[in-house]
Amino acid sequence: MKRVAAAWLVAIPSLGASLGATASEAQTDRPAATALAIGQAPQLDGRVLDDPVWRDIAPASGTTQTRPFAGEPGTERTEVRFAYTEDTLFVAVVCHDREPDGIVISDSRRDAALDETDSFQVIFDTFQDGRNGFVFGTNPAGIEYDGQVLQGGSGVFSGMGGGGSRFRGALSTGFNLNWDGAWNVATEVGDYGWSAEFAIPFRTLRYPPTDVQTWGLNFQRNIARHREVAFWSELDRNHDLDRLTDAGSLQGIAPPPQRNLKLIPYAIGSSREPPAAGSDNESDSDLGVDLKYSVTPSLTLDLTYNTDFAQVEVDEQQVNLDRFNLFFPEKRPFFLENAGLFTVGARGGSRASARVDLFFSRRIGIGPGGELIPIDYGGRLSGKAGRFNLGLLHMQTAAVGGLHGNDYAVARVNRDLGERSSIGGIFVSREGIGSLAPENDTNRAYAIDGKWGIGEHHTIETYLAQTDTPGLDGDDSSMLFSYNLGKPQWRGSLSFAEAHANFNPEVGFLSRREFRNISAFGMRTIRPKDLAGFHELRPHVSYSGIWDFDDYLESEYLHVDNHWEWRNGIQVHTGVNFTVEGVRETFEIVEGIPVQAGRYSHHETQTVFSTNQAKPFSVYIRNIAGGFFGGDRSSTQLTLLARRGERMTSELTWDHNDVDIDSGSFQVNLGRLRLSYSITPRMLVQALAQYNDQSDNVSANLRFSWLQDANTGLFVVYNEVDELGVRILQERPDRTVIVKYSRLVDVFR
């Protein structure tokens, strides 16, 4: 492992340097805009055409489509202007539209997806490093949408807008939707189209300590009725706004020196009605505070005391019809900010691929059974120091419910080596504290990782990792080597990952233990000029095989498919899967029904149908039918989405599994109803009701939020869980009401 690390350190810097020179030459033909210093701030009302502040500022204009007709000019004119005062950056956009009655406004929730609505997004690469950026967006309803791009983002188109579809997680590769800055936007819709004004305080951003700066810049406009996506700085059709290496530039920015100290105090009160007969109601109240301080213009210190995340939405339940671990994503804002910096691991794309995360923040403050563990205090230092990206995290949890407290520490360093190349390392530690902790209760994980961007379309990634757990002797290492191809017409990947028997990252995540995983993927994208209204055909093949270290095949998955997408938004996916499952030990797939040890080889069909989500009503249906552990399974997921204007949205999902194997037959159902009503873009009522007959429970989560700056404000939360399996012992469901209020105090404002 040490010899390989040395080879990385010697070889990659020279390669990165040469790549950096090539990137610099490639950027010379990119567009440029200029920001103008102004003495008086514009009136923030969205009326760009009526404000004299904007009249003498030359707009950046001209966009190029990536869809539906890649390389063609945008069908409607878009004008964007930039100005700044001593403390705020202003962006004014006019989205001209010759058919203003056709403008689609689908949502007004903060951070709601901008894919299936008319929308505008802008990204600032404030360090002009082609890797890190801040995204701000809106739609004609005045939604506040923001996020971070970290470590280069994915840069790969993943939906109509590539920036938050319902199929994209809150934290995808390098994109953090849960970053919430303090800023404002106002919009107006008129006979000319629609317009918006953004006011982004410089203290919300991070940038170098120089007087006059040039930032990377790109912006994107979506026109929903045409399913059109267009960018100011032209991108290949397989790239999205995260592709900062192809951004243009914003010149003439003279931001003030960073003086940033924010306090976010909170108060919380709760009342619980336990389900057990004869139990008294429980009440509680508490106080806590977060602090954010700019140590340097590009390094931020975050401190938290008595942290509470009561306002965070509950997890979506999942069905597990296998013997491996389910993954539930992190949702807590403190851990999500700059989370991409701490990401090291392997994340396969198919359902049979193994997942490895060296650091998984849900291990902090959430117990093995999902119970909440109080976080006493913690801190994080993150950001840039020259060409280094730094991340230091320390958290301490309390002893509760018979569980001892833990002290967690994470140290991460990553050095940029030219365009899309980097090398870094991570150290993760957990140590039990308090009288309940066993002696020598520690766990350590170490890793070095690297990325090598070769030209515009090729990337190699790798890591080498090791853990140290007292009492575990033997090989405790893990590694990954992967190659990725990202051309407009061809996409592909090839990877090898493994984790030995004693590899044990206790503050990380392993979907399965002791494995070797070979994965491959290839896709061809075809855009016919004129063929029955088709927009794109995507024939593709993926493969994943997983063996243990005795060469026993545990899982094999071969997927052959084609996606048929029409310009009207309808999609049909038609595929077949060939599967092998090697079961060494009998396990219960559901209570009372075992799957016997043995080898199971099957094939199954997979079909998907979805309609245009930009419409007020849309449908998504997926069905998998075929062999399953020696028998048969039919799995159907139905999702109905409906909205009324930009205020009311709803989503109903029903997941039904019908299984018939030698040891018995059973059905598993998972239902989910999500409702959202936006009183204003900052005042929202949300409800999530779930039914799961595998875990035999019904749950409801109702949230009212009245947001202020940076997602602070008033939150009223009602939770109810009814464990049907033990209902005979209960008189009522488990009910909790929580009221939380937090406020952003900007000390230097």
Secondary structure, DSSP 8 states (H G I E B T S, - for coil): -HHHHHHHHHHHHHHHHHHHHHHHHHGGGS-EEE-EE-SS----SS-GGG-GGGTTS--EE--EEEESSTTSB-SS-EEEEEEE-SSEEEEEEEEE-S-GGG------STT---TTS-EEEEEEETT-SSS-EEEEEE-TT---EEEEE-TT---B--SSSSS--TTS-SEETTEETT-----EEEEEEETTEEEEEEEEEGGGS---S-SSEEEEEEEEEEEGGGTEEEESS---TTB-TT-GGG-EEEEEE-------EEEEEEEEEEEEE-SBTT---EEEEEEEEEEEEEEETTEEEEEEEEE--TTS---------SSS--------HHHHTTGGGG--EEE-SSTTS-EEES--GGGSSB-TTS-B--EEEEEEEEEEETTEEEEEEEEEE--BTTB-EEEEEEEEEEEE-STT-EEEEEEEEEEEESTTS-TT-EEEEEEEEEEEEETTTEEEEEEEEEEE-TT--S--EEEEEEEEEE-SSEEEEEEEEEE-TT---TTSEESSSSEEEEEEEEEE-B--SSSTTEEEEEEEEEEEEEE-TT--EEEEEEEEEEEEEETTS-EEEEEEEEEEEEESS-EEEETTEEE-SEEEEEEEEEEEEE--TTSSEEEEEEEEEEEETTEEEEEEEEEEEEEETTTEEEEEEEEEEEEEETTEEEEEEEEEEEEEEEEETTEEEEEEEEEETTTTEEEEEEEEEEE-GGG-EEEEEEEEEEEGGGGGGBSS-EEEEEEEEE--EETT-
